[in-house]
Amino acid sequence: MNVQTSDHRGGSCRTNRIEARPIARLRHKDDGRVIGLVYEWNTGETQTAWFGKAERSFVTEELC
């Protein structure tokens, strides 16, 4: 699994990552298959987990 992290809070993180929840699916733009997930940590950071190589062109499907 290929993982990338982004801090959307705009500052350094002082809280430890304890728990993450999936907030979106990443779907292949052409055929719609799920190619990854976006997780949000208790710190507010998001982390993208790709099922294989990271794609440049994809559609984000938010989870309820």
mmCIF file of the N, C-alpha and C atoms, coordinates in Angstrom:
data_MODEL
# 
_entry.id   MODEL 
# 
loop_
_atom_site.group_PDB 
_atom_site.id 
_atom_site.type_symbol 
_atom_site.label_atom_id 
_atom_site.label_alt_id 
_atom_site.label_comp_id 
_atom_site.label_asym_id 
_atom_site.label_entity_id 
_atom_site.label_seq_id 
_atom_site.pdbx_PDB_ins_code 
_atom_site.Cartn_x 
_atom_site.Cartn_y 
_atom_site.Cartn_z 
_atom_site.occupancy 
_atom_site.B_iso_or_equiv 
_atom_site.pdbx_formal_charge 
_atom_site.auth_seq_id 
_atom_site.auth_comp_id 
_atom_site.auth_asym_id 
_atom_site.auth_atom_id 
_atom_site.pdbx_PDB_model_num 
ATOM 1   N N  . MET A 1 1  ? 0.846   -1.167 0.000   1.00 0.00 ? 1  MET A N  1 
ATOM 2   C CA . MET A 1 1  ? 0.000   0.000  0.000   1.00 0.00 ? 1  MET A CA 1 
ATOM 3   C C  . MET A 1 1  ? 0.895   1.235  0.000   1.00 0.00 ? 1  MET A C  1 
ATOM 4   N N  . ASN A 1 2  ? 0.608   2.185  -0.848  1.00 0.00 ? 2  ASN A N  1 
ATOM 5   C CA . ASN A 1 2  ? 1.339   3.443  -0.963  1.00 0.00 ? 2  ASN A CA 1 
ATOM 6   C C  . ASN A 1 2  ? 0.603   4.492  -0.134  1.00 0.00 ? 2  ASN A C  1 
ATOM 7   N N  . VAL A 1 3  ? 1.287   5.139  0.815   1.00 0.00 ? 3  VAL A N  1 
ATOM 8   C CA . VAL A 1 3  ? 0.621   6.052  1.742   1.00 0.00 ? 3  VAL A CA 1 
ATOM 9   C C  . VAL A 1 3  ? 1.231   7.443  1.664   1.00 0.00 ? 3  VAL A C  1 
ATOM 10  N N  . GLN A 1 4  ? 0.386   8.476  1.612   1.00 0.00 ? 4  GLN A N  1 
ATOM 11  C CA . GLN A 1 4  ? 0.816   9.874  1.610   1.00 0.00 ? 4  GLN A CA 1 
ATOM 12  C C  . GLN A 1 4  ? 0.019   10.613 2.672   1.00 0.00 ? 4  GLN A C  1 
ATOM 13  N N  . THR A 1 5  ? 0.685   11.509 3.418   1.00 0.00 ? 5  THR A N  1 
ATOM 14  C CA . THR A 1 5  ? 0.033   12.229 4.511   1.00 0.00 ? 5  THR A CA 1 
ATOM 15  C C  . THR A 1 5  ? 0.050   13.725 4.264   1.00 0.00 ? 5  THR A C  1 
ATOM 16  N N  . SER A 1 6  ? -1.056  14.390 4.619   1.00 0.00 ? 6  SER A N  1 
ATOM 17  C CA . SER A 1 6  ? -1.149  15.847 4.527   1.00 0.00 ? 6  SER A CA 1 
ATOM 18  C C  . SER A 1 6  ? -1.751  16.389 5.809   1.00 0.00 ? 6  SER A C  1 
ATOM 19  N N  . ASP A 1 7  ? -1.181  17.482 6.325   1.00 0.00 ? 7  ASP A N  1 
ATOM 20  C CA . ASP A 1 7  ? -1.716  18.137 7.519   1.00 0.00 ? 7  ASP A CA 1 
ATOM 21  C C  . ASP A 1 7  ? -2.580  19.292 7.055   1.00 0.00 ? 7  ASP A C  1 
ATOM 22  N N  . HIS A 1 8  ? -3.894  19.151 7.201   1.00 0.00 ? 8  HIS A N  1 
ATOM 23  C CA . HIS A 1 8  ? -4.818  20.191 6.745   1.00 0.00 ? 8  HIS A CA 1 
ATOM 24  C C  . HIS A 1 8  ? -5.131  21.207 7.831   1.00 0.00 ? 8  HIS A C  1 
ATOM 25  N N  . ARG A 1 9  ? -4.433  21.129 8.956   1.00 0.00 ? 9  ARG A N  1 
ATOM 26  C CA . ARG A 1 9  ? -4.661  22.085 10.027  1.00 0.00 ? 9  ARG A CA 1 
ATOM 27  C C  . ARG A 1 9  ? -3.744  23.286 9.891   1.00 0.00 ? 9  ARG A C  1 
ATOM 28  N N  . GLY A 1 10 ? -2.725  23.193 9.040   1.00 0.00 ? 10 GLY A N  1 
ATOM 29  C CA . GLY A 1 10 ? -1.866  24.333 8.784   1.00 0.00 ? 10 GLY A CA 1 
ATOM 30  C C  . GLY A 1 10 ? -0.727  24.524 9.763   1.00 0.00 ? 10 GLY A C  1 
ATOM 31  N N  . GLY A 1 11 ? -0.560  23.667 10.733  1.00 0.00 ? 11 GLY A N  1 
ATOM 32  C CA . GLY A 1 11 ? 0.518   23.821 11.697  1.00 0.00 ? 11 GLY A CA 1 
ATOM 33  C C  . GLY A 1 11 ? 1.118   22.485 12.051  1.00 0.00 ? 11 GLY A C  1 
ATOM 34  N N  . SER A 1 12 ? 2.113   22.523 12.917  1.00 0.00 ? 12 SER A N  1 
ATOM 35  C CA . SER A 1 12 ? 2.721   21.270 13.336  1.00 0.00 ? 12 SER A CA 1 
ATOM 36  C C  . SER A 1 12 ? 1.766   20.531 14.266  1.00 0.00 ? 12 SER A C  1 
ATOM 37  N N  . CYS A 1 13 ? 1.844   19.255 14.225  1.00 0.00 ? 13 CYS A N  1 
ATOM 38  C CA . CYS A 1 13 ? 0.921   18.417 14.986  1.00 0.00 ? 13 CYS A CA 1 
ATOM 39  C C  . CYS A 1 13 ? 1.528   18.065 16.336  1.00 0.00 ? 13 CYS A C  1 
ATOM 40  N N  . ARG A 1 14 ? 0.840   18.416 17.407  1.00 0.00 ? 14 ARG A N  1 
ATOM 41  C CA . ARG A 1 14 ? 1.324   18.102 18.750  1.00 0.00 ? 14 ARG A CA 1 
ATOM 42  C C  . ARG A 1 14 ? 0.584   16.926 19.356  1.00 0.00 ? 14 ARG A C  1 
ATOM 43  N N  . THR A 1 15 ? -0.533  16.544 18.777  1.00 0.00 ? 15 THR A N  1 
ATOM 44  C CA . THR A 1 15 ? -1.315  15.417 19.266  1.00 0.00 ? 15 THR A CA 1 
ATOM 45  C C  . THR A 1 15 ? -0.835  14.152 18.567  1.00 0.00 ? 15 THR A C  1 
ATOM 46  N N  . ASN A 1 16 ? -0.735  13.078 19.310  1.00 0.00 ? 16 ASN A N  1 
ATOM 47  C CA . ASN A 1 16 ? -0.335  11.804 18.720  1.00 0.00 ? 16 ASN A CA 1 
ATOM 48  C C  . ASN A 1 16 ? -1.461  11.230 17.883  1.00 0.00 ? 16 ASN A C  1 
ATOM 49  N N  . ARG A 1 17 ? -1.086  10.605 16.789  1.00 0.00 ? 17 ARG A N  1 
ATOM 50  C CA . ARG A 1 17 ? -2.068  9.877  15.990  1.00 0.00 ? 17 ARG A CA 1 
ATOM 51  C C  . ARG A 1 17 ? -2.470  8.630  16.755  1.00 0.00 ? 17 ARG A C  1 
ATOM 52  N N  . ILE A 1 18 ? -3.747  8.516  17.016  1.00 0.00 ? 18 ILE A N  1 
ATOM 53  C CA . ILE A 1 18 ? -4.250  7.359  17.747  1.00 0.00 ? 18 ILE A CA 1 
ATOM 54  C C  . ILE A 1 18 ? -5.232  6.572  16.892  1.00 0.00 ? 18 ILE A C  1 
ATOM 55  N N  . GLU A 1 19 ? -6.107  7.286  16.191  1.00 0.00 ? 19 GLU A N  1 
ATOM 56  C CA . GLU A 1 19 ? -7.173  6.627  15.453  1.00 0.00 ? 19 GLU A CA 1 
ATOM 57  C C  . GLU A 1 19 ? -7.426  7.363  14.144  1.00 0.00 ? 19 GLU A C  1 
ATOM 58  N N  . ALA A 1 20 ? -7.700  6.588  13.095  1.00 0.00 ? 20 ALA A N  1 
ATOM 59  C CA . ALA A 1 20 ? -8.053  7.169  11.797  1.00 0.00 ? 20 ALA A CA 1 
ATOM 60  C C  . ALA A 1 20 ? -9.343  6.530  11.314  1.00 0.00 ? 20 ALA A C  1 
ATOM 61  N N  . ARG A 1 21 ? -10.102 7.314  10.545  1.00 0.00 ? 21 ARG A N  1 
ATOM 62  C CA . ARG A 1 21 ? -11.343 6.779  9.975   1.00 0.00 ? 21 ARG A CA 1 
ATOM 63  C C  . ARG A 1 21 ? -11.365 7.106  8.487   1.00 0.00 ? 21 ARG A C  1 
ATOM 64  N N  . PRO A 1 22 ? -11.911 6.205  7.661   1.00 0.00 ? 22 PRO A N  1 
ATOM 65  C CA . PRO A 1 22 ? -11.999 6.488  6.233   1.00 0.00 ? 22 PRO A CA 1 
ATOM 66  C C  . PRO A 1 22 ? -13.033 7.580  5.976   1.00 0.00 ? 22 PRO A C  1 
ATOM 67  N N  . ILE A 1 23 ? -12.676 8.547  5.144   1.00 0.00 ? 23 ILE A N  1 
ATOM 68  C CA . ILE A 1 23 ? -13.607 9.632  4.832   1.00 0.00 ? 23 ILE A CA 1 
ATOM 69  C C  . ILE A 1 23 ? -13.936 9.718  3.343   1.00 0.00 ? 23 ILE A C  1 
ATOM 70  N N  . ALA A 1 24 ? -13.171 9.008  2.494   1.00 0.00 ? 24 ALA A N  1 
ATOM 71  C CA . ALA A 1 24 ? -13.447 9.061  1.055   1.00 0.00 ? 24 ALA A CA 1 
ATOM 72  C C  . ALA A 1 24 ? -12.826 7.867  0.335   1.00 0.00 ? 24 ALA A C  1 
ATOM 73  N N  . ARG A 1 25 ? -13.462 7.483  -0.771  1.00 0.00 ? 25 ARG A N  1 
ATOM 74  C CA . ARG A 1 25 ? -12.902 6.487  -1.692  1.00 0.00 ? 25 ARG A CA 1 
ATOM 75  C C  . ARG A 1 25 ? -12.270 7.236  -2.853  1.00 0.00 ? 25 ARG A C  1 
ATOM 76  N N  . LEU A 1 26 ? -11.200 6.695  -3.382  1.00 0.00 ? 26 LEU A N  1 
ATOM 77  C CA . LEU A 1 26 ? -10.581 7.230  -4.588  1.00 0.00 ? 26 LEU A CA 1 
ATOM 78  C C  . LEU A 1 26 ? -10.874 6.249  -5.713  1.00 0.00 ? 26 LEU A C  1 
ATOM 79  N N  . ARG A 1 27 ? -11.539 6.737  -6.757  1.00 0.00 ? 27 ARG A N  1 
ATOM 80  C CA . ARG A 1 27 ? -11.929 5.872  -7.875  1.00 0.00 ? 27 ARG A CA 1 
ATOM 81  C C  . ARG A 1 27 ? -11.165 6.259  -9.135  1.00 0.00 ? 27 ARG A C  1 
ATOM 82  N N  . HIS A 1 28 ? -10.822 5.238  -9.917  1.00 0.00 ? 28 HIS A N  1 
ATOM 83  C CA . HIS A 1 28 ? -10.149 5.448  -11.197 1.00 0.00 ? 28 HIS A CA 1 
ATOM 84  C C  . HIS A 1 28 ? -11.067 6.273  -12.087 1.00 0.00 ? 28 HIS A C  1 
ATOM 85  N N  . LYS A 1 29 ? -10.520 7.282  -12.711 1.00 0.00 ? 29 LYS A N  1 
ATOM 86  C CA . LYS A 1 29 ? -11.329 8.211  -13.513 1.00 0.00 ? 29 LYS A CA 1 
ATOM 87  C C  . LYS A 1 29 ? -12.008 7.526  -14.699 1.00 0.00 ? 29 LYS A C  1 
ATOM 88  N N  . ASP A 1 30 ? -11.337 6.550  -15.307 1.00 0.00 ? 30 ASP A N  1 
ATOM 89  C CA . ASP A 1 30 ? -11.874 5.927  -16.513 1.00 0.00 ? 30 ASP A CA 1 
ATOM 90  C C  . ASP A 1 30 ? -12.843 4.772  -16.248 1.00 0.00 ? 30 ASP A C  1 
ATOM 91  N N  . ASP A 1 31 ? -12.489 3.872  -15.328 1.00 0.00 ? 31 ASP A N  1 
ATOM 92  C CA . ASP A 1 31 ? -13.332 2.685  -15.157 1.00 0.00 ? 31 ASP A CA 1 
ATOM 93  C C  . ASP A 1 31 ? -14.066 2.604  -13.815 1.00 0.00 ? 31 ASP A C  1 
ATOM 94  N N  . GLY A 1 32 ? -13.848 3.557  -12.915 1.00 0.00 ? 32 GLY A N  1 
ATOM 95  C CA . GLY A 1 32 ? -14.604 3.630  -11.672 1.00 0.00 ? 32 GLY A CA 1 
ATOM 96  C C  . GLY A 1 32 ? -14.184 2.687  -10.562 1.00 0.00 ? 32 GLY A C  1 
ATOM 97  N N  . ARG A 1 33 ? -13.143 1.878  -10.802 1.00 0.00 ? 33 ARG A N  1 
ATOM 98  C CA . ARG A 1 33 ? -12.738 0.952  -9.737  1.00 0.00 ? 33 ARG A CA 1 
ATOM 99  C C  . ARG A 1 33 ? -12.097 1.709  -8.582  1.00 0.00 ? 33 ARG A C  1 
ATOM 100 N N  . VAL A 1 34 ? -12.240 1.176  -7.379  1.00 0.00 ? 34 VAL A N  1 
ATOM 101 C CA . VAL A 1 34 ? -11.660 1.809  -6.192  1.00 0.00 ? 34 VAL A CA 1 
ATOM 102 C C  . VAL A 1 34 ? -10.154 1.568  -6.215  1.00 0.00 ? 34 VAL A C  1 
ATOM 103 N N  . ILE A 1 35 ? -9.379  2.661  -6.159  1.00 0.00 ? 35 ILE A N  1 
ATOM 104 C CA . ILE A 1 35 ? -7.920  2.562  -6.218  1.00 0.00 ? 35 ILE A CA 1 
ATOM 105 C C  . ILE A 1 35 ? -7.248  3.061  -4.941  1.00 0.00 ? 35 ILE A C  1 
ATOM 106 N N  . GLY A 1 36 ? -8.053  3.512  -3.980  1.00 0.00 ? 36 GLY A N  1 
ATOM 107 C CA . GLY A 1 36 ? -7.484  3.969  -2.712  1.00 0.00 ? 36 GLY A CA 1 
ATOM 108 C C  . GLY A 1 36 ? -8.546  4.532  -1.791  1.00 0.00 ? 36 GLY A C  1 
ATOM 109 N N  . LEU A 1 37 ? -8.097  4.922  -0.603  1.00 0.00 ? 37 LEU A N  1 
ATOM 110 C CA . LEU A 1 37 ? -8.971  5.519  0.405   1.00 0.00 ? 37 LEU A CA 1 
ATOM 111 C C  . LEU A 1 37 ? -8.278  6.722  1.020   1.00 0.00 ? 37 LEU A C  1 
ATOM 112 N N  . VAL A 1 38 ? -9.069  7.658  1.525   1.00 0.00 ? 38 VAL A N  1 
ATOM 113 C CA . VAL A 1 38 ? -8.542  8.794  2.281   1.00 0.00 ? 38 VAL A CA 1 
ATOM 114 C C  . VAL A 1 38 ? -8.996  8.612  3.721   1.00 0.00 ? 38 VAL A C  1 
ATOM 115 N N  . TYR A 1 39 ? -8.043  8.705  4.638   1.00 0.00 ? 39 TYR A N  1 
ATOM 116 C CA . TYR A 1 39 ? -8.332  8.578  6.068   1.00 0.00 ? 39 TYR A CA 1 
ATOM 117 C C  . TYR A 1 39 ? -8.101  9.911  6.755   1.00 0.00 ? 39 TYR A C  1 
ATOM 118 N N  . GLU A 1 40 ? -8.875  10.182 7.808   1.00 0.00 ? 40 GLU A N  1 
ATOM 119 C CA . GLU A 1 40 ? -8.659  11.358 8.641   1.00 0.00 ? 40 GLU A CA 1 
ATOM 120 C C  . GLU A 1 40 ? -8.278  10.886 10.038  1.00 0.00 ? 40 GLU A C  1 
ATOM 121 N N  . TRP A 1 41 ? -7.129  11.364 10.518  1.00 0.00 ? 41 TRP A N  1 
ATOM 122 C CA . TRP A 1 41 ? -6.637  11.026 11.850  1.00 0.00 ? 41 TRP A CA 1 
ATOM 123 C C  . TRP A 1 41 ? -7.296  11.907 12.901  1.00 0.00 ? 41 TRP A C  1 
ATOM 124 N N  . ASN A 1 42 ? -7.215  11.483 14.144  1.00 0.00 ? 42 ASN A N  1 
ATOM 125 C CA . ASN A 1 42 ? -7.731  12.272 15.268  1.00 0.00 ? 42 ASN A CA 1 
ATOM 126 C C  . ASN A 1 42 ? -7.025  13.623 15.371  1.00 0.00 ? 42 ASN A C  1 
ATOM 127 N N  . THR A 1 43 ? -5.892  13.783 14.719  1.00 0.00 ? 43 THR A N  1 
ATOM 128 C CA . THR A 1 43 ? -5.131  15.036 14.736  1.00 0.00 ? 43 THR A CA 1 
ATOM 129 C C  . THR A 1 43 ? -5.624  16.034 13.695  1.00 0.00 ? 43 THR A C  1 
ATOM 130 N N  . GLY A 1 44 ? -6.515  15.597 12.791  1.00 0.00 ? 44 GLY A N  1 
ATOM 131 C CA . GLY A 1 44 ? -6.980  16.453 11.708  1.00 0.00 ? 44 GLY A CA 1 
ATOM 132 C C  . GLY A 1 44 ? -6.221  16.222 10.417  1.00 0.00 ? 44 GLY A C  1 
ATOM 133 N N  . GLU A 1 45 ? -5.121  15.487 10.475  1.00 0.00 ? 45 GLU A N  1 
ATOM 134 C CA . GLU A 1 45 ? -4.357  15.172 9.271   1.00 0.00 ? 45 GLU A CA 1 
ATOM 135 C C  . GLU A 1 45 ? -5.133  14.180 8.417   1.00 0.00 ? 45 GLU A C  1 
ATOM 136 N N  . THR A 1 46 ? -4.918  14.257 7.108   1.00 0.00 ? 46 THR A N  1 
ATOM 137 C CA . THR A 1 46 ? -5.489  13.251 6.224   1.00 0.00 ? 46 THR A CA 1 
ATOM 138 C C  . THR A 1 46 ? -4.358  12.417 5.654   1.00 0.00 ? 46 THR A C  1 
ATOM 139 N N  . GLN A 1 47 ? -4.686  11.168 5.338   1.00 0.00 ? 47 GLN A N  1 
ATOM 140 C CA . GLN A 1 47 ? -3.701  10.251 4.795   1.00 0.00 ? 47 GLN A CA 1 
ATOM 141 C C  . GLN A 1 47 ? -4.347  9.480  3.659   1.00 0.00 ? 47 GLN A C  1 
ATOM 142 N N  . THR A 1 48 ? -3.680  9.482  2.521   1.00 0.00 ? 48 THR A N  1 
ATOM 143 C CA . THR A 1 48 ? -4.157  8.767  1.345   1.00 0.00 ? 48 THR A CA 1 
ATOM 144 C C  . THR A 1 48 ? -3.475  7.411  1.288   1.00 0.00 ? 48 THR A C  1 
ATOM 145 N N  . ALA A 1 49 ? -4.258  6.368  1.162   1.00 0.00 ? 49 ALA A N  1 
ATOM 146 C CA . ALA A 1 49 ? -3.729  5.012  1.044   1.00 0.00 ? 49 ALA A CA 1 
ATOM 147 C C  . ALA A 1 49 ? -4.136  4.468  -0.323  1.00 0.00 ? 49 ALA A C  1 
ATOM 148 N N  . TRP A 1 50 ? -3.150  4.288  -1.190  1.00 0.00 ? 50 TRP A N  1 
ATOM 149 C CA . TRP A 1 50 ? -3.398  3.788  -2.540  1.00 0.00 ? 50 TRP A CA 1 
ATOM 150 C C  . TRP A 1 50 ? -3.285  2.277  -2.554  1.00 0.00 ? 50 TRP A C  1 
ATOM 151 N N  . PHE A 1 51 ? -4.109  1.619  -3.344  1.00 0.00 ? 51 PHE A N  1 
ATOM 152 C CA . PHE A 1 51 ? -4.009  0.174  -3.548  1.00 0.00 ? 51 PHE A CA 1 
ATOM 153 C C  . PHE A 1 51 ? -3.087  -0.049 -4.744  1.00 0.00 ? 51 PHE A C  1 
ATOM 154 N N  . GLY A 1 52 ? -1.804  0.124  -4.533  1.00 0.00 ? 52 GLY A N  1 
ATOM 155 C CA . GLY A 1 52 ? -0.820  0.032  -5.604  1.00 0.00 ? 52 GLY A CA 1 
ATOM 156 C C  . GLY A 1 52 ? -0.202  1.393  -5.855  1.00 0.00 ? 52 GLY A C  1 
ATOM 157 N N  . LYS A 1 53 ? 0.152   1.662  -7.105  1.00 0.00 ? 53 LYS A N  1 
ATOM 158 C CA . LYS A 1 53 ? 0.803   2.913  -7.484  1.00 0.00 ? 53 LYS A CA 1 
ATOM 159 C C  . LYS A 1 53 ? -0.170  4.093  -7.381  1.00 0.00 ? 53 LYS A C  1 
ATOM 160 N N  . ALA A 1 54 ? 0.315   5.221  -6.863  1.00 0.00 ? 54 ALA A N  1 
ATOM 161 C CA . ALA A 1 54 ? -0.514  6.433  -6.772  1.00 0.00 ? 54 ALA A CA 1 
ATOM 162 C C  . ALA A 1 54 ? -0.894  6.908  -8.172  1.00 0.00 ? 54 ALA A C  1 
ATOM 163 N N  . GLU A 1 55 ? -2.128  7.295  -8.339  1.00 0.00 ? 55 GLU A N  1 
ATOM 164 C CA . GLU A 1 55 ? -2.636  7.793  -9.620  1.00 0.00 ? 55 GLU A CA 1 
ATOM 165 C C  . GLU A 1 55 ? -2.723  9.314  -9.585  1.00 0.00 ? 55 GLU A C  1 
ATOM 166 N N  . ARG A 1 56 ? -2.565  9.943  -10.739 1.00 0.00 ? 56 ARG A N  1 
ATOM 167 C CA . ARG A 1 56 ? -2.680  11.403 -10.833 1.00 0.00 ? 56 ARG A CA 1 
ATOM 168 C C  . ARG A 1 56 ? -4.105  11.840 -11.150 1.00 0.00 ? 56 ARG A C  1 
ATOM 169 N N  . SER A 1 57 ? -4.825  10.997 -11.842 1.00 0.00 ? 57 SER A N  1 
ATOM 170 C CA . SER A 1 57 ? -6.179  11.345 -12.257 1.00 0.00 ? 57 SER A CA 1 
ATOM 171 C C  . SER A 1 57 ? -7.167  10.378 -11.603 1.00 0.00 ? 57 SER A C  1 
ATOM 172 N N  . PHE A 1 58 ? -8.000  10.914 -10.711 1.00 0.00 ? 58 PHE A N  1 
ATOM 173 C CA . PHE A 1 58 ? -8.956  10.081 -9.996  1.00 0.00 ? 58 PHE A CA 1 
ATOM 174 C C  . PHE A 1 58 ? -10.150 10.921 -9.571  1.00 0.00 ? 58 PHE A C  1 
ATOM 175 N N  . VAL A 1 59 ? -11.200 10.246 -9.139  1.00 0.00 ? 59 VAL A N  1 
ATOM 176 C CA . VAL A 1 59 ? -12.412 10.893 -8.648  1.00 0.00 ? 59 VAL A CA 1 
ATOM 177 C C  . VAL A 1 59 ? -12.534 10.569 -7.160  1.00 0.00 ? 59 VAL A C  1 
ATOM 178 N N  . THR A 1 60 ? -12.833 11.585 -6.354  1.00 0.00 ? 60 THR A N  1 
ATOM 179 C CA . THR A 1 60 ? -13.006 11.394 -4.915  1.00 0.00 ? 60 THR A CA 1 
ATOM 180 C C  . THR A 1 60 ? -14.488 11.229 -4.598  1.00 0.00 ? 60 THR A C  1 
ATOM 181 N N  . GLU A 1 61 ? -14.814 10.160 -3.894  1.00 0.00 ? 61 GLU A N  1 
ATOM 182 C CA . GLU A 1 61 ? -16.191 9.873  -3.490  1.00 0.00 ? 61 GLU A CA 1 
ATOM 183 C C  . GLU A 1 61 ? -16.248 9.927  -1.961  1.00 0.00 ? 61 GLU A C  1 
ATOM 184 N N  . GLU A 1 62 ? -16.865 10.965 -1.418  1.00 0.00 ? 62 GLU A N  1 
ATOM 185 C CA . GLU A 1 62 ? -16.948 11.111 0.039   1.00 0.00 ? 62 GLU A CA 1 
ATOM 186 C C  . GLU A 1 62 ? -17.840 10.033 0.632   1.00 0.00 ? 62 GLU A C  1 
ATOM 187 N N  . LEU A 1 63 ? -17.456 9.548  1.804   1.00 0.00 ? 63 LEU A N  1 
ATOM 188 C CA . LEU A 1 63 ? -18.258 8.565  2.528   1.00 0.00 ? 63 LEU A CA 1 
ATOM 189 C C  . LEU A 1 63 ? -19.172 9.289  3.499   1.00 0.00 ? 63 LEU A C  1 
ATOM 190 N N  . CYS A 1 64 ? -20.343 8.733  3.731   1.00 0.00 ? 64 CYS A N  1 
ATOM 191 C CA . CYS A 1 64 ? -21.305 9.346  4.666   1.00 0.00 ? 64 CYS A CA 1 
ATOM 192 C C  . CYS A 1 64 ? -20.969 9.017  6.094   1.00 0.00 ? 64 CYS A C  1 
# 
